Amino acid sequence: KAQEYALFFDVSDRFWDQLEVSAGARFYSTGVQGGFFGTGVLAYSGNAGQEINYTGNKMRESGISPKVSATYKFTEDISQYLQISRGFRFGGLQSVPSTIFTTVPQKYKSDTLWNFETGLRTGWLDNSLHADLTLFYLLFKNPQIRQATGGPLSLTYTDNVGAAISRGLESSVKWLTPLPGLEVNVSLALTDAHTTEPFTASDGSTVPAGQQLPGASKMQYFGGLNY
């Protein structure tokens, strides 16, 4: 069972009719409690002949996630924004036990990140053509990844690795063509996401810094016609 209590606020103001600035924060406290009980042949074989009892496990965490952003309008159709924000993802309790082959931590911590981004938003041809560009830089702390216990009956679990970064750019173009009903969409994203600290894998080996984060594509692109 997971619970979260939070208090958040946001304030904004406009200056010179061109600059809008906003700031806010989110104060949170999270709690997770639960566990599992294992018995039977498989549980005995993986726990030196004893039942597995991880019931009554719990953890609590708290923190602050601030956010600051600013948007400057050069014209009605061209603007640039800057944003700095912090986010987090719930930690939790493992759903698999340690085995004779590997040690599985009973808990994994929330991972957090700082996001720094700036973007240009433009409109052309009476606002029928939108061209946008965004640059971003993310600093991860304790990112959560999936690992495997190994052995004859391999199970996956969640663990934290020291730190990682994700940086890159995203661009998109949307065009409402002169032909009524026809829309063209093109987008491109380039991302470099990798660990910045070594960590210990489930088999006990040390994984050096510089490993690409799971599920992070170096390039993504899309092109579409909608009618």
C-alpha positions in Angstrom: 0.0 0.0 0.0 1.4 3.4 -1.0 0.3 6.8 0.2 1.4 10.3 -0.5 0.6 13.6 1.1 1.5 16.8 -0.7 1.1 20.6 -0.6 1.9 22.6 -3.7 1.6 26.1 -5.0 2.3 28.2 -8.1 2.5 31.9 -8.6 3.1 33.8 -11.8 3.3 37.4 -13.1 3.8 39.2 -16.3 6.3 42.0 -17.0 6.3 44.5 -19.9 3.6 42.4 -21.7 6.3 40.2 -23.0 7.8 38.3 -20.1 5.9 35.9 -17.9 7.6 34.3 -14.9 6.2 31.6 -12.6 7.6 29.8 -9.6 6.2 27.0 -7.4 7.1 24.1 -5.3 5.6 20.8 -4.1 6.2 19.5 -0.6 5.6 15.8 -0.3 5.7 12.8 2.1 5.4 9.3 0.8 4.9 6.0 2.6 4.9 2.4 1.4 4.1 -0.7 3.5 3.4 -4.3 2.7 5.5 -7.3 1.8 5.0 -11.0 1.0 5.3 -14.5 2.5 6.7 -17.5 0.6 6.4 -21.2 1.4 6.8 -24.4 -0.6 9.6 -26.2 -2.4 10.8 -23.2 -4.5 10.8 -20.9 -1.4 12.7 -23.4 0.6 15.3 -24.1 -2.1 16.0 -20.4 -2.5 16.1 -19.5 1.2 18.3 -22.3 2.7 15.3 -24.5 3.6 13.3 -21.8 5.4 10.1 -20.0 4.6 10.4 -16.4 3.3 8.8 -13.8 5.5 9.1 -10.2 4.2 5.8 -9.1 5.8 5.5 -5.8 7.7 8.1 -4.1 5.5 7.7 -0.3 5.2 9.5 2.9 4.3 8.9 6.6 4.3 10.4 9.5 2.3 9.8 13.2 2.0 11.1 16.1 -0.1 10.5 19.3 -2.0 10.1 19.6 -5.8 10.5 23.3 -6.9 9.9 24.7 -10.3 10.8 28.0 -12.0 9.9 29.0 -15.5 10.0 32.1 -17.7 8.6 32.7 -21.2 9.5 35.7 -23.4 7.4 36.6 -26.4 9.5 38.3 -29.1 6.3 38.6 -31.2 2.8 37.0 -31.1 4.2 34.1 -33.1 7.7 33.6 -31.7 8.6 33.0 -28.0 11.3 31.3 -26.0 10.9 29.6 -22.6 13.3 28.4 -19.9 12.3 26.0 -17.2 14.1 24.4 -14.2 12.2 21.8 -12.2 12.7 18.8 -9.9 10.7 15.6 -10.0 10.7 12.2 -8.3 9.4 8.7 -8.7 8.0 6.6 -5.9 10.4 4.1 -4.2 9.0 0.8 -3.1 9.3 -2.7 -1.7 10.6 -5.7 -3.6 8.2 -8.4 -4.7 10.9 -11.1 -4.9 13.3 -12.3 -2.2 17.0 -12.8 -2.1 18.2 -16.2 -3.3 21.3 -18.3 -2.7 22.7 -16.8 -6.0 22.2 -13.1 -5.3 21.2 -10.5 -2.7 18.1 -8.5 -3.4 17.6 -5.4 -1.4 14.3 -5.4 0.4 13.6 -1.8 -0.6 14.5 0.6 -3.4 14.6 4.4 -3.0 12.7 7.1 -4.9 14.7 8.4 -7.8 14.9 12.1 -8.4 15.9 14.4 -11.2 16.6 18.0 -12.0 15.3 19.1 -15.4 16.9 22.1 -17.2 15.3 22.9 -20.5 14.8 25.8 -22.9 12.7 25.9 -26.1 11.8 28.1 -29.0 8.2 28.1 -30.2 7.5 29.7 -33.6 4.4 30.2 -35.8 4.5 31.1 -39.5 2.2 31.6 -42.5 -0.8 32.9 -40.5 -0.1 30.4 -37.8 -0.6 27.4 -40.2 3.0 26.3 -39.7 4.5 25.6 -36.3 8.3 24.9 -35.9 9.6 24.1 -32.3 13.0 23.3 -30.9 13.8 22.2 -27.3 17.1 21.6 -25.6 17.2 19.6 -22.3 19.6 18.4 -19.7 18.5 16.1 -16.9 20.4 15.1 -13.8 19.2 11.8 -12.3 20.0 10.7 -8.7 19.4 7.0 -7.7 17.7 6.1 -11.0 15.6 2.9 -10.8 16.5 0.1 -13.2 15.5 -3.6 -13.5 18.0 -6.3 -12.6 17.8 -10.1 -12.7 18.5 -12.5 -9.8 20.1 -15.0 -12.1 20.3 -18.7 -11.4 18.0 -21.5 -12.6 14.9 -19.5 -11.6 15.8 -16.0 -12.6 13.5 -13.2 -11.3 13.6 -9.5 -12.0 13.6 -6.8 -9.3 14.1 -3.0 -9.1 17.3 -1.4 -7.8 18.9 2.0 -7.7 22.1 2.9 -9.5 24.2 5.9 -8.4 23.5 8.6 -10.9 22.9 9.3 -14.6 22.3 12.2 -17.1 20.1 12.6 -20.1 20.7 15.4 -22.6 19.6 16.2 -26.1 17.2 18.0 -28.3 13.7 17.6 -29.6 12.3 19.4 -32.7 9.0 19.2 -34.4 7.2 20.8 -37.4 3.5 20.8 -37.9 2.0 22.3 -41.2 -1.6 22.8 -42.0 -1.3 22.7 -45.8 -3.4 24.8 -48.2 -5.3 21.6 -49.0 -8.2 21.6 -46.6 -7.9 18.8 -44.1 -4.3 17.8 -44.9 -1.8 18.1 -42.1 2.0 17.2 -42.1 3.9 16.3 -38.9 7.6 15.7 -38.6 9.6 15.3 -35.4 13.2 14.4 -34.4 14.7 13.7 -31.0 18.4 13.1 -30.3 19.2 11.8 -26.7 22.3 10.9 -24.8 21.3 9.1 -21.6 23.9 7.2 -19.6 25.1 6.4 -16.1 27.7 8.7 -14.6 28.7 6.5 -11.6 29.6 2.8 -11.5 27.2 0.4 -9.8 27.1 -3.2 -8.8 25.1 -5.6 -10.9 23.0 -8.5 -9.6 25.8 -10.9 -10.3 28.3 -8.9 -8.2 30.2 -7.4 -11.0 30.9 -3.7 -11.3 29.3 -1.9 -14.2 31.4 1.2 -15.2 30.0 4.6 -15.7 28.9 5.5 -19.3 26.4 2.7 -19.8 23.3 3.7 -21.8 20.2 3.8 -19.7 17.7 0.9 -20.5 15.0 2.0 -22.9 16.7 5.2 -23.9 16.9 5.6 -27.7 19.7 7.7 -29.1 17.5 8.8 -32.0 13.8 8.9 -32.5 12.0 10.4 -35.5 8.5 10.5 -36.9 6.8 11.6 -40.1 3.1 11.6 -40.7 0.3 12.8 -43.0 -3.1 13.3 -41.5 -6.2 14.0 -43.6 
